[in-house]
Amino acid sequence: MNPIQNRIDQMNQKVHQTREAGLYFYLQPLQELDGAWVTTERGRILNFASYSYLDLLGHAKIDAAAQAAIDRYGSGTHGVRILAGTLPLHNELEQTIARFKKTEAAIVYSSGYVTNLTTVAALVGRNDVVICDKFNHASIVDGCLLSQAKFLRFPHNDMDGLERRLQQVDPEAGKLVVVDAIFSMDGDVIDLPEVSRLCRAYGALLMVDEAHSVGVLGKTGHGIEEHFGIKDAIDVKMGTLSKTIPSVGGYIAGDQALITYLKHVARAFVFSAALPPAQAAAAKVSFEVIEEEPERVRMLQRNVDLFLNGLKARGFDTLYSETPIVPIICGEDEKAYRMAKLCHEENMFVLPVVSPAVPAGLARLRANVTAAHSEQDIAYALDVFEKAGQAVGVLQ
Ligand SMILES: Cc1ncc(COP(=O)(O)O)c(C=O)c1O
């Protein structure tokens, strides 16, 4: 049989078997998203699978901005900005991001995934080297492969490993180091001060993916530099507009020369249509709301403490997470599926993550806590996790 068809059939079989066993939790139809709650076929249940870390989805001011943009400009853009023209909204969004991230300029793309893909591929090529943390997001990995640069990886958050990689490459080669700020499966934070020091010492450019850290890290939610109390540590600041920011899209913030370069070289900017006006307007206002309503960041950080401490006190392994992304380690894939099923039966929406997305033996529930959760919600979730953990043997 054609090996392509073989691959398609195998995946279909796996999905079918998981469905038949009642252990398929993906692509759930959602009728409503409402703060800490979500309405599924089971009814209105507690949501621990949201990326809306600051609970900005449905914020009245943000929705009004999106609606006003549709009223003024319609639902779509009419092509790529470089040729078809750029709306003031796009420029204003980029200025807002640059100000928020304390850089000279910014560029927005149509998704976070595409931002990583196109930026890495625009910055490095055949004769360069790109060095990644082993747990970097798939979009960074795909960008590295697309770039055709020499692609090296170092063990997760291991600074000696990074230094060995930097020592091993040709000193004359162009070098780009790319890391996540918060790792999307483990919820831990990159050792930014040391990564930055090493990049400076070895003449490498540093790109950091802040998909999960904007609105989350730092006293006022400005991200990883604020978290560590350092400035100018990052050359290429990447983020998405689809998690804390309730829109869609991605951005790079950096110095003016970098952004001008990307606006003329990055293929997803030059050959792909602009963000729709409603999404650009929503994103712009969202950055403003983070600054206008600082209590949201405080609430999120309080909830992270409550949730993580509660899980640890009950004996769960949450790896090195110190953020709203909390891996609840279950071990074998089967245990993670069974835990998820028990949680769903207790009206909790939380998803299992299994191999190959995470290493075999480290299957987990990936629970996200947000600013929308109340103390009671968290207390309820902790009790449900504990009961489920005991039932499937994750807790003794
Ligand atoms: C670390 C990281 N980078 C990039 C992306 C891609 O962002 P988007 O979903 O906005 O395309 C994600 C999405 O899950 C992510 O977790």
The ligand as a Gaussian input file, in Angstrom:
#p B3LYP/6-31G(d) Opt

LIG

0 1
 C        5.154000      28.499000      23.095000
 C        4.228000      28.690000      21.941000
 N        4.649000      29.371000      20.862000
 C        3.855000      29.574000      19.798000
 C        2.573000      29.083000      19.758000
 C        1.715000      29.323000      18.550000
 O        0.830000      30.345000      18.808000
 P       -0.597000      30.488000      18.096000
 O       -1.492000      29.440000      18.709000
 O       -0.996000      31.860000      18.420000
 O       -0.392000      30.225000      16.652000
 C        2.084000      28.381000      20.858000
 C        0.690000      27.860000      20.818000
 O        0.272000      26.974000      21.454000
 C        2.917000      28.169000      21.976000
 O        2.501000      27.479000      23.034000

